[in-house]
Amino acid sequence: MKNTALTHIHEQLGAKMVPFAGFNMPVQYEGVNIEHETVRNGVGVFDVSHMGEFLLSGPNALELIQKVTTNDASVLTVGRAQYSCLPNENGGIVDDLIVYKIKEDQYLLVVNASNIEKDWNWISSKNDMGVDMRNISDEYSLLAIQGPKAVEAMQPLTSVDLSAIKYYHFEVADFAGIEHVIISATGYTGSGGFEIYAKNTEIEQIWNRVFEAGAAFGIKPIGLAARDTLRLEMGFCLYGNDINDSTSPLEAGLGWITKFNKEFVNAEALKKQKEEGVQRKLVGFELTERGIPRHDYEIVDKDGNIIGIVTSGTMSPSLNKGIGLGYVPAGFATPDSEIFIRIRNKDIPAKVVKLPFYKK
């Protein structure tokens, strides 16, 4: 089990620690609902240093990224980031990731913790163009400072105007007394804020300064459990649940990051799928009666026939109702379609809804 550079702090704060993707991670501090509300209405901080970071450099770096990702990275300018995914050869997804353009010939790829080795091997296997690849995952830490008060709370810590950093843009600047920190207007919560990339040796100073600056705003540390409820309310996919090696980006509603104006791994097959239409789709649903849908629960039709499976589910703290994501046949994918979630042998009615569940 790996620790992050901040594990000792989480333990001192009394966090409940759990194994996650090979790391010892804080799942909650005060409780999921309190932490969830803190991020929705104020500002909270997640230690997500378990995420992986690869640095790709050289004149062919963009060419390699274009080959292994579905989105069009050629549109990126220095200071911009892009959500994308790595398609495999048989229609599924190796991982989803964020691509940052750091310099003209240098990109940072941020990948899921559980897939670091898998992604590294996959991208390396496609690197026949001499791109310099560095896996810097073990050297860097990542804090997600999320919530509507993040800009105001964190502004005293940096000389850059945080309110001027647009969504999916970033600055490399001073932050909390450390130079050359990546301040990225990204996150997994749908409540605004930043992600801060810095070296392991610098992150404790940053954490302490962040909590000093945020004290007047009610800042709190937030665990992975609330990260999951926050992302699910936004309908954001979680790798291993809603997307995996056998789900296509088009089935998962990720057509918007799948661009056919370039060649990439398995592009022809995905293009054909787009033209012919998909047989199943990932949908969001809300229970219309009391109940909590969970991962792997069966989705059935009105006659009790199994038509799909729940990939993510929870009791939404913001909406106070059961919500979830799951794959259903395309005929059941239109909003207001009636489906049922089988919970302990009881079929609880639900309806398909347009994402996100949570609207500000």
ABEGO torsion letter per residue (X at the ends): XBBBAAAAAAAAAGBBBBBBGGBBBBABAAEAAAAAAAAAABBBBBBAAABBBBBBBEAAAAAAAAAABABBAAABBBGBBBBBBBBBAAGBBABBBBBBBABAABBBBBBBAAAAAAAAAAAAAABAAGBBBBBAAAABBBBBBBEAAAAAAAAAABABBAAABBBGBBBBBBBGGBBGBBBBBBEAAGAEEBBBBBBAAAAAAAAAAAAAAAAAAGBBBBBAAAAAAAAAAAGBBBBGAABBAABBAAAAGAAAABBAABBBBGAAAAAAAAAAEBABBBBBBBBABBEBBBBGBBBBBAAGBBABBBABBBBBAAAGBBBBBBBBBAAAABBGBBBBBBBGGBBBBBBBBBOBABBX
